[in-house]
Amino acid sequence: MAVVVRPTIVCMTPIRNESWILKRFLSCASMWADHIIIADQASDDGSREIALSFGKVTLVENPSSVLNESARQRVLINAARQIASPRLLVALDADEVLTANFIGSPEWDTVLRTVPGTIIQFEWINLLPDMHRCWRPGVHFAWAFMDDGSEHRGDLIHGNRLPVPATAARLLLRDICVLHYQYTDWDRMASKHRWYQCWERLNRPWRRPSDIYRQYHHMYGVRPSEYQEVRREWFTGYRDRGIDMTSTVRDGVYWWDREVLAMLEEHGAEVFRREDIWNVDWMELGHKVGRDVPGVKARDPRRMPDRLVHGWLRRTQPFANTRVGRAMDKPLRLLGW
């Protein structure tokens, strides 16, 4: 009988200014990972120091000055592959943690026994600010891979974090999930999504404004009736080891705000007229963060029709993914939206 060798578990995580959540993430990941590879992209908020305070962490540099998720993941995967095989690669962001019920779960044993080339998919659980409720979109993402050396082919943004061979076996987990903390600070999330919209306009100018709006406002389409209670076992195993799972650091001003101010300064407000970023007083925020932008580049450039369309998109967001919602968006596209 062949002897099953336990794989080395390698957690791979990119960071840029994640001090608000990084200690929690690394405390949790240290319970299941043998090695944690952190790829830092010029953090200036103490994230590097937090990372280096954990014994399992190897800190590597993400040298890019711009967003390039494919290149970033290659940095992580190449570093992980310096560790002897067999390897289980687990790709999580700093605001994501495995549910604590991995402890003692038969599913975890199944994961560790998968053959090389297997993709492991986890359900995504979005925590709400009160930490007692969540919503579950019903999607399972490929967040782990029993490494067989396959090439990683990602995208500039929102692409695969791991190799996804076309013929790979897949293991869909039903018990162990991934908790997503992004929405526990709604202001932080909104800042990030304003930045995403501006990034899309500059890097994918062919995209329709209505499509960009729908993508980065999906959370406003979730009805309270869809919220569910957080299950106790998702936290318990961590709490038993003294890890704080429910507090939230709210900075109020986020690095994405500074990035958007830089975009406004370079490109002007008119470029982003149809992006829904104008619920912020950018001149006031510029004063606050020490980046004053000329008024003509920071003031809301929208005309009345633009404001009306944004209002329409906001009101209809709960129906965006239905047949009726898609039909309602067709006239907007004819108008250049």
C-alpha positions, 0 to 999 in steps of 0.5 A: 500500500502506498504511503500518503505523505502529508503535504506542506501547506503554504499560504500565499497572500499579497498585501498593501497596507493591510495593518487593519486586519493582518494580525488576525489573518496571520494568527488564524493562518498560522494555525493551519499553514506550515509556511506563509508567503507574504508579497508586499507592495510598498506598504507604509502602514506597519504591515511589513512589521506585523508580517515579520513578527510571525515566525511562519512568514516569509516576506517577499517584494511585489516590485510593481507600482501598479495593479497586476494580479497575474504578476503578483501571483507569480511572485507568490507561487514562485516563492512557494515553489522553493519549498519542497513538494508535495505542497498544498498551495492556499491563496487568500487575501488578508481579509479572508480566513478559513472558518475555524471548523477546519479543526477536526473536520473530515473535509480537511483530511480529504483536502490533505489527501488529494492527488497533485493537480487537484483544485479545492474550492471553498464557499465565500461567506461575506461578513456584515459589520455587526459580525453576527450576520452574513450573506452567502452568494452561493459561489465556490472559489478555487482557493487551494491547489495541490501543486503539480507544477502547472503554469499559472495563467492569471489576469490583470485584475479579478483573475485566477489566483492559482493554476487551473489546469483544464483537466484538473480534478476539483474538490468542492468543500461543503463544510469549511468555508472562507470568511470575507471581512471586507464588508465589516468596514463599509467605508473601507469597502466603498473607498476600495470600490471607488478606486476600482471604478476609476481603475476600470475607466483608465485601464478598460475604457471600452467598458460601459459605465453601467456595467462598471457600476453594476459590478462594483455595487453588487453588495447594494443588491443584497436584500436584508431577507438574504442575510443569515446568522453567522455560525458559531463554529466558524469562529470558536476554534480561533477564539479558544486560542485567544484570537479576536475575530470580531473587532474592526479597525476603522481608519476613516481615510484609506489609501485608495482615497489617496490613489483616486486623488492622484488619478483626479489630479492627473486626468481631471474629473471629466474622465470619471464623470460617469463613475459613481465616485461623487458622493465624496467631497474630494477637495475636502478629503484632499485637504485631510490627507495632504494632497490638495487637488485643484478645484476644477479637477476635484469637483463633481462634473456630473450633469443632471442626466448623469445624476439621474442615471446614477439614481436609477442604477442605485434604485434598480441594483437589487434587480440587476442580475435578473432578466428584467434588470438586464432589460432595463439596462438596454436603453442606458447602453443606447445612450452611451451608458 
